[in-house]
Amino acid sequence: MKRRAAIALSFAAASFGLSPGLIAAAPALAPAEIVAAAPASAWRPVAPENLLLMEMGDGRRVAIELAPAFAPVHVANVVALTRGKWFDGNAVVRVQDNYVTQWGGADPKRARPAGLVKPPEEYARPASGLALRRLPFADPYAPMTGHADGWPVGSDGTLAWLTHCYGMVGVGRDMPPDAGDSTELYVVIGQSPRQLDRNIALVGRVVGGMDVLSSLPRGTGDIGFYTDPKQNVPIRRAWIAADMPAAERPRYEVMRTDSPTFAAFAEARANRRDAFYIRPAGGVDVCNVPVPTRKAG
């Protein structure tokens, strides 16, 4: 039994790029404890030009990190829409339980700001150039999954794509070949709808204020739309952090997925050995390894 346990630890260590000694040295650490003890070197800052801030009507704020490396045209549209005040005075119009919260389509007759580009699909990008830390477990939606530069990623070795995990932000669209113009965005608030991978452009993920978007009243109309405009949840304003004076910008950080700390975190998510757990699972899917984020300062 002890020999089998040692072999299992060695396999886990090799899979996650850890030394067996590191795993054995702290067998009882929970994932949250690993995050709490992470050194400064384990974190990367969210670039202010990629930080979208949104203030709701009640004053609560949401922070979204944009992902131009995966959907550059869609992200450019999101930035243009934000700077063109599209989201100011707009609203959340749909909250479907265990699925998504959607905003930006409160007034379909509202004129679009100038500068928008009709985007290509951008549902996937070349895998070359991505340093993918691969998870050593089978995935039903992709030949391989893992993390690259702080993002959850699926890949077939040639293409790579962001995965529809909790907190990821995507672009609402009509039927193909329409790919959406970023005027309507949504965030995943429930079980990860991975069937949407490579079918909708993902443009970022919420790094702060997820509770604001996940706790809104559920819509009672088809697929969670509010049936009365009075039910819409107002958005007061949205802006890009880079447009603020540097001293006033909120700062967020994402754990570096190429760090030893993240490797330990991912292994702990796959094999819980802290006091509550009796049997380690021996596996994990990419959406059950949520990349830690935090507000800095």
VENMO-V970085 format. One record per residue. N is the residue number from 1. PHI is phi in whole degrees, 0 to 359 (* if undefined). OMEGA is omega in degrees with one decimal (999 if undefined). BURIAL is + if it has 9 or more other ideal C-beta (glycine too) atoms within 8 Angstrom, else -. Layout:
N PHI OMEGA BURIAL
N PHI OMEGA BURIAL
This chain:
1 * 179.6 -
2 297 179.8 -
3 295 179.1 -
4 297 179.1 -
5 296 179.8 -
6 295 178.4 +
7 296 179.9 -
8 297 178.6 +
9 295 179.4 +
10 296 178.9 +
11 296 179.5 -
12 299 -179.0 +
13 297 -179.6 +
14 295 -178.7 -
15 297 -176.3 -
16 259 178.1 +
17 74 -179.4 -
18 250 171.9 +
19 276 177.9 -
20 305 179.5 +
21 296 -179.8 -
22 294 178.6 +
23 293 -177.1 +
24 292 -176.4 -
25 289 -177.5 -
26 223 -173.9 -
27 292 -173.7 -
28 260 -178.1 -
29 289 173.2 +
30 279 178.7 +
31 307 -179.5 +
32 297 178.5 -
33 290 176.6 +
34 296 179.0 +
35 296 -177.9 +
36 297 -177.9 -
37 266 -175.9 -
38 297 177.6 +
39 286 -179.5 -
40 302 -178.1 -
41 291 -179.4 -
42 275 -175.8 +
43 242 171.3 +
44 239 179.4 -
45 284 170.0 -
46 281 -178.8 +
47 297 -177.3 -
48 300 178.5 +
49 287 178.0 -
50 252 -177.8 +
51 252 177.5 +
52 264 179.4 +
53 248 -177.6 +
54 225 179.6 +
55 253 -179.0 +
56 279 -177.9 +
57 298 179.6 -
58 269 176.7 -
59 93 178.5 -
60 288 -174.3 -
61 242 176.5 +
62 236 177.7 +
63 240 -176.6 +
64 234 171.8 +
65 273 178.5 +
66 274 -173.3 +
67 236 -178.5 +
68 296 179.1 +
69 291 -179.0 -
70 251 -177.7 +
71 217 -171.7 +
72 297 -177.9 +
73 287 177.5 +
74 298 179.8 +
75 296 177.0 +
76 300 176.3 +
77 294 178.5 +
78 301 179.7 +
79 295 179.3 +
80 297 178.2 +
81 296 179.7 +
82 296 179.8 +
83 291 176.6 +
84 273 174.9 +
85 68 179.7 +
86 299 -176.3 +
87 276 178.0 +
88 293 -178.9 +
89 77 177.1 -
90 275 -174.5 +
91 198 165.5 +
92 283 -174.8 +
93 243 -175.6 +
94 212 170.8 +
95 223 -179.1 +
96 259 -175.0 +
97 303 178.7 -
98 62 -178.2 -
99 217 -174.7 +
100 216 164.1 +
101 248 -173.3 +
102 234 -178.5 +
103 217 174.0 +
104 108 -175.9 +
105 247 -175.3 +
106 294 -178.3 +
107 229 -176.7 -
108 297 -179.9 -
109 270 -178.1 -
110 294 -177.5 -
111 290 176.6 -
112 287 174.5 +
113 296 176.9 +
114 290 173.8 -
115 98 179.1 -
116 286 179.6 +
117 241 174.8 -
118 290 -171.8 -
119 276 166.1 +
120 287 -177.5 -
121 302 -176.1 -
122 54 178.2 +
123 276 177.5 +
124 207 179.5 -
125 225 176.1 +
126 301 179.5 -
127 286 179.9 +
128 298 -179.7 -
129 93 177.3 -
130 261 175.2 +
131 271 -174.5 -
132 276 169.7 +
133 274 -170.1 +
134 280 171.6 -
135 279 -174.6 +
136 272 -177.2 -
137 228 179.1 -
138 293 179.3 -
139 228 -177.3 +
140 286 -174.5 -
141 251 -176.7 +
142 206 176.8 +
143 301 176.0 -
144 209 176.0 +
145 224 177.6 +
146 172 -175.7 +
147 222 178.4 +
148 219 179.0 +
149 52 176.7 +
150 90 -176.5 +
151 245 173.5 +
152 281 -168.4 +
153 226 166.4 +
154 250 -177.4 +
155 203 170.7 +
156 248 -178.8 +
157 95 178.4 -
158 254 177.3 -
159 246 176.1 +
160 224 -177.6 +
161 210 173.2 +
162 288 -176.8 +
163 252 -176.0 +
164 281 177.0 +
165 269 177.0 +
166 306 178.4 +
167 90 178.7 +
168 285 -175.7 +
169 248 -178.8 +
170 234 -176.8 +
171 254 175.1 +
172 294 -179.4 +
173 216 174.2 -
174 268 -179.6 -
175 291 177.5 -
176 302 11.6 -
177 272 178.3 -
178 301 179.0 -
179 245 -178.7 +
180 81 -179.6 +
181 243 177.5 +
182 78 176.2 +
183 286 175.7 +
184 238 -179.5 +
185 241 175.9 +
186 219 175.0 +
187 232 178.3 +
188 287 -178.2 +
189 239 -177.8 +
190 216 177.5 +
191 307 -172.8 -
192 301 -179.0 +
193 275 -172.7 +
194 295 175.9 +
195 297 178.2 -
196 278 178.8 -
197 305 179.6 +
198 67 176.3 -
199 239 178.5 -
200 217 179.0 +
201 283 171.6 +
202 262 -173.0 +
203 242 -179.4 +
204 167 177.4 +
205 205 179.6 +
206 286 177.7 +
207 248 177.6 +
208 201 177.6 +
209 82 178.9 +
210 300 179.4 +
211 298 179.8 -
212 296 -174.9 +
213 276 -176.5 +
214 273 -174.4 +
215 254 -178.5 -
216 288 177.1 +
217 302 179.3 -
218 286 176.5 -
219 284 -178.0 +
220 254 177.0 -
221 278 178.7 -
222 304 -179.4 -
223 45 171.0 -
224 87 177.0 +
225 289 173.4 +
226 289 -176.2 +
227 273 -179.7 -
228 231 179.4 -
229 307 178.5 -
230 293 178.4 -
231 279 -178.5 +
232 306 -179.1 +
233 265 -171.7 +
234 292 170.9 +
235 252 -177.3 +
236 287 -178.2 +
237 194 175.0 +
238 217 -179.2 +
239 203 178.4 +
240 262 -174.8 +
241 302 -179.3 +
242 297 -179.9 +
243 274 177.6 -
244 265 169.4 +
245 305 -173.9 -
246 306 -176.9 -
247 290 -176.4 -
248 260 -175.6 -
249 289 170.1 +
250 290 -177.6 +
251 240 177.0 +
252 237 179.6 +
253 230 178.6 +
254 238 178.9 +
255 294 177.8 +
256 291 -177.6 +
257 280 172.3 +
258 260 -176.5 -
259 265 173.4 +
260 301 179.5 +
261 297 179.2 +
262 293 176.7 +
263 301 178.0 +
264 294 178.2 +
265 298 -179.1 +
266 297 179.1 +
267 295 178.6 +
268 292 176.2 +
269 293 -179.5 +
270 280 -174.6 +
271 221 -179.8 +
272 287 178.4 +
273 235 176.7 -
274 286 -162.0 +
275 304 -175.0 -
276 291 -169.5 -
277 271 179.2 -
278 260 -176.6 -
279 231 173.9 -
280 299 -176.4 -
281 289 -178.4 -
282 77 178.8 -
283 182 179.9 -
284 196 174.6 +
285 262 -171.0 +
286 299 -178.8 +
287 280 174.9 +
288 263 169.7 -
289 238 -176.4 +
290 293 -178.1 +
291 296 -178.3 +
292 297 174.8 +
293 228 178.4 +
294 204 171.0 -
295 275 -175.1 +
296 261 173.3 -
297 79 999 -
